[in-house]
Amino acid sequence: MISGHFFTAAFFIFIAYYLLATAYYLILGGVGFFEDRKRARQHREEDYTAFSVSTFTIPVSVIIPAHNEEAWIRDSVQSILNLNYPEFELIVVDDGSTDKTLTILKETLELKFVFNPYVDHFQSGKVLGLFKSKLYPHVTVIHKESGQKKAGAVNAALNIAKYKFVCVMDGDTVLEPDIVLKVMAHIQKDPERLIGVGSYFGLANEFGIKDGRVIKKNFLRPPTVAYQDLEYVRSFIGARIAWSRWNTMPIVAGGFGLWRRDVFVELGGYDPQYSSEDVEFTFRAHDYVAKNSKLGYQILMLPYCAGWTEGPGDVSSLMKQRNRWHRVTAEAVWDYKYMMCNPRYGRFAFVTFPYFVLYEVLGVFFELGSILMTLVGYAFGFIDQRLFFGIFLFMVLCQALASLIPLFAFQRDQKIFNTKEISYFVCLGWIEFFWYRWIISFAKLLGTYDYLCGVRTYDRVRRFKVNHSG
């Protein structure tokens, strides 16, 4: 028989955690709401036309790592060629693809083999060939052996990147034509202090894409995909915008991010031992700059839509992805545990890092524990019916608000969704607690188990419906 005193103590521990985590997330959403408005005002006041033709605009190196991306690589490359930016170079890395990725690159870009002394400053693996485009002098393609994941591919490109700022994206992503212009307009104001910048990007499942441009959007997608839309808005526009406001950004996502190249040089590039290098590299950047820089620094998050990528389209693929995300987050948190509440690392150590430990890594146990304790308490008569339903309604409300506040902030300034799509997201937000949340929690639970068992594999997401012919 369960002791009433034991249950009461355990129940209040779990509920207190849930309340604190919810309050923290709602605060993030509120701060993000107002920070998003501030960025929108700056966006309206910015003279992008003058910036786009200025001779003082800082050039950028764009890197696309690609492994078996035959379905996407043509549009990904074309989206960069479509950029509204005065000076940039594009470096595409074919990371030992076994499909037609390299063939498509050769056909699209009319590549010619070039002799170029290659010095491997970073851990990149064996390079098999360097190619230049006959059509676009600013485009280079590296063909290398696979084996060091995305990190090795990006590092190979960093070895020849020549500009001060580097934009890293994924091979299954298309960028919006003005995104580099918008991001660099912020960087240009303080290029010595800003070391990294990220921005929102969404899912392209069931979109129509032609010549690197999105020509048809459809957000009325199956719930498995639509909930990811909500998650991305909640994460990018809610949490990360707020962390950026406090200068405690924990991650510049690998799908789109700009870094100062000298930061890559000082840190030795991406670490190939991590299967999700973006989390670890951002942690390492905080660590390095805090130890070595006497000047202030900032890692910024912007609310602009950077581009579109492919996401999981079924529950099985989604769980594999979230399992991996949880594993690599746990790995990075463990490896950088010395930053926790360490005054050397400022607000990052007291605001963001504890959140990652208590919510991202350990949160799944408290979430499941709070639900389990509520159900057990009701079953054994420790909780009456009114309190039982009151707790569940409160949890549903908090879950919905955590998604809907960032959603309305994003829509207010970016106006990406139509009325029907917003209504669809609102309906999904109110029922997210009843099933999608627990799919993600179960995936995190499996991710924790796999991490403790030493699993370090990278499971690719199954391809779904994206129309690359328009």
C-alpha positions as CSV (number, residue, x, y, z in Angstrom):
1,M,0.0,0.0,0.0
2,I,1.3,3.5,-0.9
3,S,2.0,5.7,2.1
4,G,0.0,8.9,2.1
5,H,3.0,10.9,3.4
6,F,5.3,9.4,0.8
7,F,2.8,10.2,-2.0
8,T,2.3,13.7,-0.8
9,A,6.0,14.4,-0.8
10,A,6.6,12.9,-4.2
11,F,3.5,14.5,-5.7
12,F,4.5,18.0,-4.6
13,I,8.1,17.5,-5.9
14,F,6.9,16.5,-9.3
15,I,4.2,19.1,-9.5
16,A,6.6,21.8,-8.3
17,Y,9.0,20.9,-11.0
18,Y,6.3,21.0,-13.6
19,L,5.1,24.4,-12.4
20,L,8.7,25.8,-12.5
21,A,9.4,24.4,-15.9
22,T,6.1,25.7,-17.2
23,A,6.7,29.2,-15.7
24,Y,10.2,29.3,-17.2
25,Y,8.8,28.4,-20.7
26,L,6.0,30.9,-20.4
27,I,8.5,33.6,-19.4
28,L,10.6,32.7,-22.4
29,G,7.5,33.0,-24.6
30,G,6.7,36.4,-23.2
31,V,10.2,37.8,-23.6
32,G,10.3,36.3,-27.1
33,F,7.0,38.0,-27.9
34,F,8.4,41.5,-27.2
35,E,11.8,40.8,-28.6
36,D,10.3,39.6,-31.8
37,R,8.4,42.9,-32.1
38,K,11.6,44.8,-31.6
39,R,13.3,42.8,-34.4
40,A,10.4,43.4,-36.6
41,R,10.6,47.2,-36.1
42,Q,14.3,47.1,-36.9
43,H,13.6,45.1,-40.0
44,R,11.1,47.7,-41.2
45,E,13.6,50.5,-40.6
46,E,16.6,48.8,-42.3
47,D,17.6,50.0,-45.7
48,Y,18.3,46.7,-47.4
49,T,18.5,48.2,-50.9
50,A,21.5,50.4,-49.9
51,F,23.1,47.5,-48.0
52,S,22.8,45.1,-51.0
53,V,24.8,47.4,-53.3
54,S,27.3,48.8,-50.8
55,T,31.0,48.1,-51.4
56,F,31.4,47.8,-47.6
57,T,29.0,44.8,-47.3
58,I,31.0,41.9,-45.7
59,P,31.3,38.9,-48.1
60,V,30.2,35.5,-46.9
61,S,31.2,31.9,-47.6
62,V,28.2,29.5,-47.9
63,I,28.8,25.8,-47.1
64,I,26.5,23.0,-48.1
65,P,27.5,19.6,-46.8
66,A,25.7,16.8,-48.8
67,H,25.5,13.1,-48.3
68,N,23.1,11.2,-50.6
69,E,21.0,14.3,-51.3
70,E,20.1,13.6,-54.9
71,A,16.5,14.7,-54.3
72,W,17.5,18.1,-52.9
73,I,20.9,19.1,-54.0
74,R,19.9,20.9,-57.2
75,D,17.4,23.1,-55.5
76,S,19.7,23.7,-52.4
77,V,22.5,24.9,-54.7
78,Q,20.1,27.0,-56.8
79,S,18.7,28.7,-53.8
80,I,22.1,30.0,-53.0
81,L,22.7,31.1,-56.5
82,N,19.4,33.0,-56.2
83,L,20.6,34.9,-53.1
84,N,20.2,38.7,-53.1
85,Y,23.7,39.4,-51.8
86,P,26.5,41.3,-53.5
87,E,29.5,39.0,-52.8
88,F,29.6,35.4,-51.6
89,E,31.2,32.1,-52.5
90,L,29.5,28.7,-52.4
91,I,31.3,25.5,-51.3
92,V,29.4,22.3,-51.8
93,V,30.9,19.2,-50.2
94,D,29.9,15.8,-51.5
95,D,30.5,13.6,-48.5
96,G,31.0,10.2,-50.2
97,S,27.5,10.0,-51.6
98,T,26.5,6.7,-53.1
99,D,23.6,8.1,-55.0
100,K,23.6,10.7,-57.9
101,T,24.5,13.7,-55.8
102,L,27.9,14.3,-57.4
103,T,26.5,13.6,-60.9
104,I,23.8,16.2,-60.4
105,L,26.3,18.7,-59.2
106,K,28.5,18.1,-62.3
107,E,25.6,18.5,-64.6
108,T,24.1,21.5,-62.9
109,L,27.3,23.4,-62.4
110,E,29.4,22.1,-65.3
111,L,32.3,21.2,-63.0
112,K,35.9,21.0,-64.0
113,F,38.6,19.3,-62.0
114,V,41.2,21.8,-60.6
115,F,44.6,21.4,-59.0
116,N,44.4,23.2,-55.7
117,P,46.9,22.5,-52.9
118,Y,44.7,21.4,-50.1
119,V,45.9,21.8,-46.5
120,D,43.7,19.9,-43.9
121,H,43.7,22.3,-41.0
122,F,40.5,20.8,-39.6
123,Q,39.4,17.1,-39.1
124,S,37.7,16.5,-42.5
125,G,38.8,13.1,-43.9
126,K,40.3,12.3,-47.2
127,V,39.5,14.7,-50.1
128,L,39.2,12.9,-53.4
129,G,38.9,15.9,-55.7
130,L,38.3,19.7,-56.0
131,F,36.1,21.1,-58.8
132,K,35.2,24.6,-60.0
133,S,32.1,25.5,-61.9
134,K,32.5,26.7,-65.4
135,L,29.2,28.7,-65.1
136,Y,29.7,30.2,-61.7
137,P,33.3,31.2,-60.8
138,H,32.4,31.6,-57.1
139,V,31.3,28.0,-56.8
140,T,33.6,25.2,-55.6
141,V,32.7,21.5,-55.1
142,I,34.7,19.2,-52.8
143,H,34.4,15.4,-53.3
144,K,35.6,13.5,-50.2
145,E,35.3,10.2,-48.5
146,S,32.5,9.7,-46.1
147,G,33.1,8.7,-42.5
148,Q,33.1,11.8,-40.3
149,K,29.5,12.8,-40.6
150,K,28.4,16.4,-41.3
151,A,31.3,17.7,-39.2
152,G,33.9,16.3,-41.5
153,A,32.2,17.7,-44.6
154,V,31.8,21.2,-43.1
155,N,35.5,21.1,-41.9
156,A,36.6,20.2,-45.4
157,A,34.9,23.4,-46.7
158,L,36.3,25.5,-43.9
159,N,39.8,24.6,-45.1
160,I,39.3,26.6,-48.3
161,A,36.7,29.1,-47.2
162,K,38.1,32.6,-47.7
163,Y,35.6,35.0,-46.2
164,K,35.3,36.3,-42.6
165,F,31.8,35.0,-42.1
166,V,30.7,31.5,-42.9
167,C,27.1,30.3,-43.4
168,V,26.5,26.6,-42.8
169,M,23.3,24.9,-44.0
170,D,22.0,21.4,-44.8
171,G,21.9,19.7,-48.1
172,D,18.1,19.2,-47.8
173,T,17.4,22.9,-47.3
174,V,16.5,25.8,-49.6
175,L,17.1,29.4,-48.3
176,E,15.0,32.4,-48.8
177,P,16.7,34.9,-51.3
178,D,17.0,37.7,-48.8
179,I,18.0,35.8,-45.6
180,V,21.8,36.3,-45.8
181,L,21.2,40.0,-46.5
182,K,18.9,40.3,-43.5
183,V,21.3,38.5,-41.1
184,M,24.4,40.3,-42.3
185,A,22.7,43.6,-41.9
186,H,22.7,42.9,-38.2
187,I,26.2,41.5,-38.2
188,Q,27.5,44.5,-40.1
189,K,26.6,46.8,-37.2
190,D,28.9,45.0,-34.8
191,P,31.0,42.4,-36.6
192,E,33.6,42.1,-33.9
193,R,31.1,41.3,-31.1
194,L,28.7,39.1,-33.0
195,I,30.3,35.7,-33.4
196,G,27.3,33.6,-34.4
197,V,23.7,34.1,-35.7
198,G,20.8,31.8,-36.2
199,S,17.3,32.3,-37.6
200,Y,14.0,30.4,-37.9
201,F,13.6,27.8,-40.6
202,G,10.5,25.7,-41.3
203,L,9.5,22.4,-42.8
204,A,9.1,22.0,-46.6
205,N,7.1,18.7,-46.5
206,E,4.4,18.9,-49.2
207,F,5.7,22.1,-50.6
208,G,6.3,22.8,-54.2
209,I,9.9,23.9,-55.0
210,K,11.3,24.8,-58.4
211,D,14.7,26.2,-59.3
212,G,15.6,26.7,-55.6
213,R,12.5,28.7,-54.8
214,V,9.4,27.7,-52.9
215,I,6.5,28.3,-55.2
216,K,3.7,26.5,-53.3
217,K,3.3,26.3,-49.5
218,N,0.9,24.0,-47.7
219,F,0.7,24.2,-43.9
220,L,-2.5,22.1,-43.7
221,R,-0.4,19.0,-43.3
222,P,-0.9,15.8,-41.3
223,P,-0.7,16.4,-37.5
224,T,2.7,14.6,-37.3
225,V,4.2,17.4,-39.5
226,A,2.0,20.2,-38.3
227,Y,3.0,19.7,-34.7
228,Q,6.6,20.0,-35.7
229,D,5.7,23.4,-37.2
230,L,4.4,24.4,-33.8
231,E,7.5,23.0,-32.1
232,Y,9.8,25.0,-34.4
233,V,7.9,28.2,-33.8
234,R,7.9,27.5,-30.0
235,S,11.6,26.8,-30.0
236,F,12.9,29.4,-32.4
237,I,10.5,32.3,-31.8
238,G,9.8,31.6,-28.1
239,A,12.8,30.1,-26.3
240,R,15.7,31.0,-28.6
241,I,14.6,34.6,-29.2
242,A,14.4,35.1,-25.5
243,W,17.8,33.5,-24.9
244,S,19.2,35.7,-27.6
245,R,17.8,38.7,-25.7
246,W,19.7,37.6,-22.6
247,N,22.8,36.6,-24.6
248,T,22.5,33.0,-23.5
249,M,21.9,31.3,-26.9
250,P,22.6,27.5,-26.4
251,I,22.4,26.5,-30.1
252,V,22.8,27.8,-33.6
253,A,21.0,25.2,-35.6
254,G,22.9,23.3,-38.3
255,G,20.1,23.9,-40.8
256,F,21.1,27.5,-41.1
257,G,23.6,29.5,-39.1
258,L,26.4,32.1,-39.6
259,W,29.6,32.1,-37.7
260,R,32.7,34.2,-37.8
261,R,35.4,32.0,-39.5
262,D,38.0,32.9,-36.9
263,V,35.8,31.2,-34.3
264,F,35.9,28.0,-36.3
265,V,39.7,28.4,-36.6
266,E,40.2,28.9,-32.9
267,L,38.0,26.0,-32.0
268,G,39.4,23.6,-34.6
269,G,36.1,23.3,-36.6
270,Y,33.3,20.9,-35.8
271,D,34.0,17.8,-33.7
272,P,33.4,14.7,-35.8
273,Q,32.7,12.6,-32.7
274,Y,29.3,14.3,-32.3
275,S,26.4,13.3,-34.5
276,S,24.7,16.7,-33.9
277,E,27.6,19.0,-34.0
278,D,25.6,22.3,-33.8
279,V,24.8,21.9,-30.1
280,E,28.3,21.0,-29.1
281,F,29.9,23.7,-31.1
282,T,27.7,26.4,-29.6
283,F,28.6,25.2,-26.1
284,R,32.3,25.1,-27.1
285,A,32.0,28.7,-28.4
286,H,30.6,29.9,-25.1
287,D,33.3,28.1,-23.3
288,Y,36.2,29.4,-25.4
289,V,35.1,33.0,-25.6
290,A,34.3,33.2,-21.9
291,K,37.9,31.9,-21.1
292,N,39.8,33.9,-23.8
293,S,38.0,37.1,-24.6
294,K,38.1,40.2,-22.5
295,L,35.5,41.8,-24.7
296,G,31.8,41.1,-24.7
297,Y,30.4,38.7,-27.3
298,Q,27.0,37.8,-28.6
299,I,25.3,34.8,-30.3
300,L,22.2,36.2,-31.9
301,M,18.8,34.6,-32.9
302,L,16.6,36.4,-35.4
303,P,12.9,35.8,-36.2
304,Y,13.2,35.9,-40.0
305,C,12.4,32.8,-42.0
306,A,15.7,31.6,-43.3
307,G,14.5,28.7,-45.4
308,W,12.8,25.4,-45.6
309,T,14.0,21.9,-44.9
310,E,12.5,18.4,-44.9
311,G,11.3,16.9,-41.7
312,P,10.0,13.5,-40.5
313,G,6.6,12.6,-42.0
314,D,5.6,9.7,-39.8
315,V,5.8,8.8,-36.1
316,S,8.6,6.2,-36.6
317,S,10.9,8.7,-38.3
318,L,10.0,11.4,-35.9
319,M,11.0,9.2,-32.9
320,K,14.3,8.3,-34.5
321,Q,15.1,12.0,-35.0
322,R,14.1,13.0,-31.5
323,N,15.9,10.0,-30.0
324,R,19.1,11.3,-31.7
325,W,18.5,14.9,-30.7
326,H,18.1,13.9,-27.1
327,R,21.2,11.7,-27.1
328,V,23.5,14.4,-28.5
329,T,22.0,17.0,-26.1
330,A,22.7,14.7,-23.2
331,E,26.2,14.1,-24.5
332,A,27.0,17.8,-24.9
333,V,25.5,18.7,-21.4
334,W,27.6,15.9,-19.8
335,D,30.8,17.0,-21.6
336,Y,30.3,20.6,-20.6
337,K,28.9,20.0,-17.1
338,Y,31.6,22.2,-15.6
339,M,29.7,25.2,-17.0
340,M,26.7,24.6,-14.8
341,C,26.3,27.6,-12.4
342,N,29.9,28.6,-13.0
343,P,30.3,32.4,-12.7
344,R,32.9,32.5,-15.4
345,Y,30.2,31.8,-18.0
346,G,27.9,34.5,-16.8
347,R,24.2,34.3,-17.5
348,F,24.6,31.3,-19.8
349,A,25.7,29.2,-16.7
350,F,22.7,30.3,-14.6
351,V,19.9,30.9,-17.1
352,T,20.2,28.5,-20.0
353,F,22.5,25.6,-19.0
354,P,20.4,24.6,-15.9
355,Y,17.4,24.6,-18.3
356,F,19.1,22.1,-20.5
357,V,20.0,19.9,-17.6
358,L,16.7,20.0,-15.8
359,Y,14.3,20.3,-18.7
360,E,15.9,19.0,-21.9
361,V,17.9,16.1,-20.4
362,L,16.1,15.2,-17.1
363,G,12.8,16.7,-17.9
364,V,11.3,13.6,-19.4
365,F,11.5,11.8,-16.0
366,F,9.8,14.6,-14.2
367,E,7.1,15.0,-16.9
368,L,6.2,11.3,-16.9
369,G,6.6,11.2,-13.1
370,S,4.1,14.1,-12.6
371,I,1.5,12.4,-14.8
372,L,2.1,9.0,-13.1
373,M,1.8,10.5,-9.6
374,T,-1.4,12.3,-10.6
375,L,-2.9,9.1,-12.0
376,V,-1.8,7.0,-9.0
377,G,-3.0,9.6,-6.6
378,Y,-6.4,9.6,-8.2
379,A,-6.6,5.8,-8.3
380,F,-5.7,5.4,-4.6
381,G,-7.9,8.2,-3.4
382,F,-5.1,10.7,-2.5
383,I,-6.5,13.2,-5.0
384,D,-10.1,14.0,-5.4
385,Q,-11.9,14.3,-8.7
386,R,-11.9,18.1,-8.8
387,L,-8.1,18.4,-8.1
388,F,-7.4,15.6,-10.6
389,F,-9.2,17.3,-13.5
390,G,-8.0,20.7,-12.3
391,I,-4.4,19.5,-12.7
392,F,-5.0,18.1,-16.1
393,L,-6.7,21.2,-17.3
394,F,-3.9,23.3,-16.0
395,M,-1.3,21.2,-17.9
396,V,-3.3,21.4,-21.1
397,L,-3.6,25.2,-20.7
398,C,0.2,25.6,-20.1
399,Q,1.1,23.4,-23.1
400,A,-1.3,25.3,-25.4
401,L,0.0,28.8,-24.2
402,A,3.6,27.7,-24.6
403,S,2.9,27.1,-28.3
404,L,0.3,29.7,-29.1
405,I,2.1,32.8,-27.7
406,P,5.1,32.4,-30.0
407,L,2.8,31.4,-32.9
408,F,0.9,34.7,-32.7
409,A,4.1,36.7,-32.3
410,F,5.6,35.1,-35.3
411,Q,2.4,35.5,-37.4
412,R,2.0,39.1,-36.3
413,D,5.3,40.1,-37.8
414,Q,6.1,37.5,-40.5
415,K,2.6,36.8,-41.8
416,I,3.5,33.3,-43.2
417,F,0.2,31.5,-42.4
418,N,-3.3,32.2,-43.7
419,T,-6.4,32.3,-41.4
420,K,-7.3,28.6,-42.0
421,E,-3.8,27.5,-41.2
422,I,-3.7,29.6,-38.0
423,S,-7.0,28.1,-36.9
424,Y,-5.6,24.6,-37.6
425,F,-2.5,25.3,-35.4
426,V,-4.7,26.7,-32.6
427,C,-6.8,23.5,-32.6
428,L,-3.7,21.3,-32.6
429,G,-2.2,23.4,-29.8
430,W,-5.1,22.7,-27.5
431,I,-4.9,18.9,-27.9
432,E,-1.1,18.6,-28.2
433,F,-0.9,17.5,-24.5
434,F,-3.0,14.4,-25.1
435,W,-0.8,12.6,-27.6
436,Y,2.0,14.4,-29.4
437,R,3.8,15.5,-26.3
438,W,4.0,11.9,-25.0
439,I,5.4,10.7,-28.3
440,I,8.2,13.1,-27.9
441,S,8.6,12.2,-24.3
442,F,8.8,8.5,-25.1
443,A,11.4,9.2,-27.8
444,K,13.5,11.1,-25.2
445,L,13.2,8.3,-22.8
446,L,14.5,5.9,-25.4
447,G,17.2,8.4,-26.3
448,T,18.3,8.5,-22.6
449,Y,18.5,4.7,-22.6
450,D,20.5,4.6,-25.8
451,Y,22.9,7.3,-24.6
452,L,23.5,5.4,-21.4
453,C,24.1,2.3,-23.5
454,G,26.7,4.1,-25.6
455,V,24.7,4.3,-28.8
456,R,26.2,7.0,-31.1
457,T,24.6,6.1,-34.5
458,Y,23.1,8.7,-36.9
459,D,19.7,7.6,-38.3
460,R,18.7,9.4,-41.5
461,V,15.2,10.6,-41.8
462,R,13.0,8.8,-44.4
463,R,12.2,11.0,-47.4
464,F,8.7,12.3,-47.8
465,K,6.6,14.3,-50.2
466,V,8.3,17.4,-51.5
467,N,7.6,18.4,-55.1
468,H,10.9,19.5,-56.6
469,S,9.4,20.3,-60.0
470,G,6.9,22.9,-58.7
